[in-house]
Amino acid sequence: MLKVEQRRKARIATLQFLFGLEFHPLEGKEELKDFWNYNPFRKSVRTYAEKLIWGIIETQEEIDEIIKKSLTKWKWDRIGLIEKVILRIAVYEGGMSGLSPSRTSIYEAIELAKMFGSEDTPKFINGILDRVFTTQNWIEKEDGNTKSNE
């Protein structure tokens, strides 16, 4: 099992790769191989990141629809690219795939938002993911406190 630090590195690599795809569409698996050549990580980090990357790529339309349904005061087109990628990682990892506990994926998304987003990004990410995970029944709300279903 990967340590917390290794999973965080895998999420960072996933974020970097998927963010790059927003500007240069994926044409094949060679892009990921090139990415690893320029961003060397341990094999265990690469393996976990690739699970996330390919899972998100394969289910991105479904992930985006889940997120869009939970937006109340925002339009999808107004959300920044970095925020979209962070949301996709959390929804896939902690909700759709179950690779990580729901609350952990939310926490880690907030940490990514602190590293790569603006000052308001962590609060924004937390609010959206709370709504997404509650709406999808991946977590429950009780008396204003979020409770995990795990």
C-alpha positions in Angstrom: 0.0 0.0 0.0 1.3 3.5 -0.9 2.2 5.9 1.8 0.2 9.2 2.1 3.2 11.1 0.7 3.5 8.8 -2.3 -0.3 9.1 -3.1 0.0 12.9 -2.8 2.9 12.9 -5.3 0.7 10.7 -7.6 -2.1 13.2 -7.4 0.2 16.0 -8.2 1.6 14.2 -11.2 -2.0 13.4 -12.3 -3.0 17.0 -11.9 0.0 18.2 -14.0 -0.6 15.6 -16.8 -4.3 16.2 -17.0 -3.9 20.0 -16.9 -1.5 19.7 -19.8 -4.1 17.8 -21.7 -6.4 20.8 -21.5 -3.9 22.5 -23.9 -2.7 19.6 -25.9 -5.2 16.7 -26.5 -4.0 13.2 -25.9 -3.0 11.4 -29.1 -1.7 8.2 -27.5 0.2 6.6 -24.7 3.5 8.2 -25.8 2.5 11.5 -24.2 2.4 9.9 -20.8 5.7 8.1 -21.4 7.3 11.5 -22.3 5.7 13.0 -19.2 7.4 10.4 -17.0 10.7 11.0 -18.7 10.6 14.7 -17.7 9.0 14.0 -14.3 10.7 11.0 -12.8 8.8 9.4 -9.9 9.0 6.1 -8.2 7.3 3.2 -10.0 4.7 3.0 -7.2 3.8 6.7 -7.7 3.6 6.3 -11.4 1.5 3.2 -11.1 -1.1 5.0 -8.9 -1.0 8.1 -11.0 -1.7 6.1 -14.1 -4.7 4.5 -12.5 -6.0 7.9 -11.8 -5.1 9.4 -15.2 -6.6 6.6 -17.4 -9.7 6.3 -15.1 -10.4 10.0 -15.3 -9.8 10.1 -19.1 -12.1 7.2 -19.7 -14.9 8.6 -17.5 -14.4 12.3 -17.9 -17.8 13.0 -19.4 -19.5 11.2 -16.6 -17.4 12.9 -14.0 -18.1 16.4 -15.5 -21.8 15.7 -15.6 -21.8 14.7 -11.9 -20.0 17.9 -11.0 -22.2 20.1 -13.2 -25.3 18.8 -11.5 -24.0 20.0 -8.2 -23.1 23.5 -9.3 -25.6 26.0 -7.9 -24.1 29.5 -8.2 -21.5 28.6 -10.8 -21.6 27.7 -14.5 -19.1 25.1 -15.7 -17.6 27.5 -18.2 -16.7 29.9 -15.4 -14.7 27.4 -13.4 -10.9 27.6 -14.0 -9.0 24.7 -15.6 -7.0 23.9 -12.5 -10.2 23.7 -10.4 -11.8 21.4 -13.0 -8.9 19.0 -12.9 -8.8 19.0 -9.1 -12.5 18.3 -8.9 -12.2 15.5 -11.5 -9.4 13.8 -9.5 -11.4 13.8 -6.3 -14.7 12.7 -7.9 -13.0 9.8 -9.6 -10.6 8.8 -6.8 -12.9 9.0 -3.8 -16.3 8.5 -5.5 -16.5 6.6 -8.7 -13.5 4.3 -8.3 -13.3 4.0 -4.6 -9.5 4.0 -4.8 -9.4 6.3 -1.8 -11.9 7.0 1.0 -14.3 9.8 0.1 -13.3 12.1 3.0 -9.6 11.6 2.1 -10.1 12.5 -1.5 -11.9 15.7 -0.5 -9.1 16.6 2.0 -6.4 15.9 -0.7 -8.3 18.0 -3.2 -8.3 20.9 -0.8 -4.5 20.4 -0.3 -4.0 20.4 -4.1 -6.1 23.6 -4.3 -3.8 25.2 -1.7 -0.7 24.3 -3.7 -2.0 25.1 -7.2 -5.0 27.4 -6.9 -5.7 30.9 -5.7 -6.4 32.0 -2.2 -10.1 31.2 -2.6 -9.7 27.9 -4.4 -9.6 25.6 -1.3 -12.9 26.9 0.0 -14.5 26.6 -3.5 -13.2 23.1 -4.0 -14.5 22.0 -0.6 -18.0 23.5 -1.2 -18.4 21.8 -4.6 -17.0 18.4 -3.4 -19.2 18.5 -0.3 -22.2 18.9 -2.5 -21.1 16.4 -5.1 -20.3 13.7 -2.5 -23.5 14.3 -0.6 -25.7 14.3 -3.7 -24.1 11.1 -4.9 -24.5 9.5 -1.5 -20.7 8.9 -1.2 -20.9 10.7 2.2 -23.8 11.7 4.4 -24.6 15.0 6.2 -25.7 14.8 9.8 -26.4 18.0 11.8 -24.2 20.1 9.6 -21.3 17.8 9.9 -20.1 15.6 7.1 -20.0 11.9 7.9 -18.3 9.3 5.8 -20.3 6.3 4.5 -17.3 4.0 4.9 
